[in-house]
Amino acid sequence: MGLKLGVVMDPIGTINPKKDSTLAMLVAAQARGWSLHYMTQADLFVEDGVVHARQTELTVRNDLEHWFDLGAEHTAPLAELDVILMRKDPPFDMAYIYTTYLLEMAERAGARVYNRPGSIRDCNEKLFALQFPQCCPPHVVSSDANVLRAFFDVHEDVIYKPLDGMGGASIFRVTPEGRNLAVILDTLTAGGRTPIMAQRYIPEISAGDTRILLIDGEPVPYGLARVPAAGETRGNLAAGGTGVGRELTDRDRWICGEVGPTLREKGLAFVGIDVIGDYLTEINVTCPTCIRELDQAFELDIAGDFMEHIANRA
């Protein structure tokens, strides 16, 4: 069946085709004979209660020099599409939130949106993980410096990070000496106005922060361990980490089993969870990546598997 697939994403000319997971999804959809319709957030609008978009026909290929061609442009209701992929990268700002509202309206009109826009909006990637405390390291979320400092007094080696960060930005480790703790807390909380997260430092980060991809709550059997660069505490590839593929452990699978049913219930069909050692640290629902790296390392077709899931639901 030839589906009409729309994608809301960053400008396609700015992506890195070697690593981009959205491009992998589009290539897999096109291989099935589906037509592709490209949009950015600015292309969406509401008129008389109906969500429309300026949609551009799109052709893609696995070519690092010429990975796309744009065709004819037209304007039409989003509900005329069979499937919409919401693949806009964070920052998760007000523009992003407004886009989820519009996609939710299109969903009510009959479009299938992946991931479900209301769940993208509701499931903060750091706070959502805390719904599974049995999987998480010791943690606290607060804007109160006294609460955050008391957590440090107990655990002595602590990671502090904003709730809306990405790519390892503004993540601080405070070691037992407590150096710069006061200024870190004041800066991250904006003087006590903004809640942040504190987590007990997990030494196993030296072996990598593993991204595990789940399709409809079921894990891909391999994960990508993002190993920190020398002298770093962050494994994020954007922070200089190195990706190393590895098979999932029994503990990884147990964590996926704890999280998976809730992902299915919330319509979060393509998700990336982050695991350090034995602990779940984040659940990425906006625009999870690492398809390309895992496909290359283990001869997988993760995007193809995701399109198969979509086809079975269409």
Secondary structure as GFF3:
##gff-version 3
##sequence-region A 1 314
A	DSSP	beta_strand	4	9	.	.	.	ID=ss1
A	DSSP	three_ten_helix	12	14	.	.	.	ID=ss2
A	DSSP	alpha_helix	21	31	.	.	.	ID=ss3
A	DSSP	beta_strand	35	39	.	.	.	ID=ss4
A	DSSP	three_ten_helix	41	43	.	.	.	ID=ss5
A	DSSP	beta_strand	44	47	.	.	.	ID=ss6
A	DSSP	beta_strand	50	60	.	.	.	ID=ss7
A	DSSP	beta_strand	68	77	.	.	.	ID=ss8
A	DSSP	three_ten_helix	78	80	.	.	.	ID=ss9
A	DSSP	beta_strand	83	87	.	.	.	ID=ss10
A	DSSP	alpha_helix	94	108	.	.	.	ID=ss11
A	DSSP	beta_strand	112	114	.	.	.	ID=ss12
A	DSSP	alpha_helix	117	122	.	.	.	ID=ss13
A	DSSP	three_ten_helix	128	131	.	.	.	ID=ss14
A	DSSP	three_ten_helix	133	135	.	.	.	ID=ss15
A	DSSP	beta_strand	139	142	.	.	.	ID=ss16
A	DSSP	alpha_helix	145	155	.	.	.	ID=ss17
A	DSSP	beta_strand	158	162	.	.	.	ID=ss18
A	DSSP	beta_strand	172	174	.	.	.	ID=ss19
A	DSSP	alpha_helix	181	188	.	.	.	ID=ss20
A	DSSP	beta_strand	196	200	.	.	.	ID=ss21
A	DSSP	three_ten_helix	203	207	.	.	.	ID=ss22
A	DSSP	beta_strand	209	215	.	.	.	ID=ss23
A	DSSP	beta_strand	218	219	.	.	.	ID=ss24
A	DSSP	beta_strand	222	227	.	.	.	ID=ss25
A	DSSP	three_ten_helix	237	239	.	.	.	ID=ss26
A	DSSP	beta_strand	242	247	.	.	.	ID=ss27
A	DSSP	alpha_helix	250	265	.	.	.	ID=ss28
A	DSSP	beta_strand	270	276	.	.	.	ID=ss29
A	DSSP	beta_strand	279	284	.	.	.	ID=ss30
A	DSSP	alpha_helix	291	298	.	.	.	ID=ss31
A	DSSP	alpha_helix	302	313	.	.	.	ID=ss32
###
